[in-house]
Amino acid sequence: MNSSHDSDFAEVTCSDPPEPAYNGGLRDWNSGLFAGGRTPYATEVTYTCGLGRRIFHYDADSKLTIMDEEKLKCQWSRTWEPEKVNLSLIIPGTSTCVT
């Protein structure tokens, strides 16, 4: 039996997640299935820089953050929200992958 909430749940999608870091970043996301703004609610996308590399990000105050990976999750509000850190860590042009 389907409730109206179940049908609402099935229709909540997010736009495509942000692109990975411009210099070799990787994104674990099923683009073949979800591209074009069809990513379902609660889908997680993991960003990395590949073997032996890490994500480096300098914020507006020149504070450096170094990570092995970052995860974003499609929220009920149809936005991508990070699990731990500022979303700007993976916005194109603001992060880089380094050895």
C-alpha positions in Angstrom: 0.0 0.0 0.0 1.4 3.4 -1.0 0.8 6.5 1.0 1.0 10.0 -0.4 4.3 10.4 1.4 5.7 7.4 -0.5 4.8 9.0 -3.8 6.4 12.3 -2.7 9.6 10.5 -1.7 9.9 8.9 -5.2 9.7 12.4 -6.8 12.3 14.2 -4.8 15.4 14.5 -6.9 18.5 16.8 -6.9 20.3 18.4 -9.8 23.5 16.8 -10.9 26.1 17.1 -8.1 29.1 19.5 -8.4 32.0 18.5 -10.7 35.1 17.1 -9.0 38.3 19.0 -8.6 39.5 20.3 -11.9 42.9 18.6 -11.9 42.2 14.9 -11.6 39.4 14.7 -9.0 37.0 11.8 -9.1 33.3 11.5 -8.3 31.6 8.3 -7.5 28.1 8.9 -8.9 26.0 6.9 -11.4 25.8 9.6 -14.1 24.5 7.2 -16.7 21.4 6.6 -14.6 20.9 9.9 -12.8 22.3 12.6 -15.1 20.0 15.5 -16.0 18.7 16.3 -12.5 17.3 12.8 -11.7 19.4 11.9 -8.7 17.0 10.5 -6.0 16.7 11.8 -2.5 19.3 10.4 -0.1 21.8 9.5 -2.8 25.4 10.0 -1.6 28.2 11.1 -3.9 31.9 10.5 -2.9 34.7 12.8 -4.1 38.3 11.7 -4.1 41.6 12.5 -5.8 42.7 9.0 -6.6 45.4 6.8 -5.2 48.1 8.7 -3.3 46.5 12.1 -3.7 44.4 14.3 -1.4 41.9 17.1 -1.7 43.4 20.5 -0.7 41.2 23.5 -0.3 42.0 27.1 0.9 39.0 29.0 2.2 38.5 32.8 1.9 40.8 33.3 5.0 43.6 31.2 3.5 42.9 28.3 5.9 44.0 25.0 4.4 41.9 21.9 4.7 43.2 18.5 3.6 40.9 15.5 3.0 41.1 12.0 1.6 37.4 12.2 0.5 34.3 14.2 0.8 30.7 13.0 0.6 27.6 15.0 -0.4 24.0 13.8 0.0 20.9 14.7 -1.9 18.6 16.4 0.7 14.8 16.6 0.9 15.2 20.3 0.0 16.7 19.2 -3.4 20.1 20.5 -2.5 23.5 18.7 -2.1 24.8 19.0 1.5 28.1 17.9 2.8 28.4 15.3 5.6 31.3 17.0 7.4 32.7 20.2 5.8 31.9 23.2 3.7 30.4 22.5 0.3 32.9 24.9 -1.2 35.5 22.2 -0.8 34.4 20.6 -4.0 33.0 23.5 -6.1 35.0 23.6 -9.3 38.0 25.9 -9.2 38.2 26.1 -5.4 39.8 22.7 -4.7 42.8 20.9 -6.1 44.1 17.4 -6.0 47.8 17.1 -4.8 50.3 14.3 -4.1 
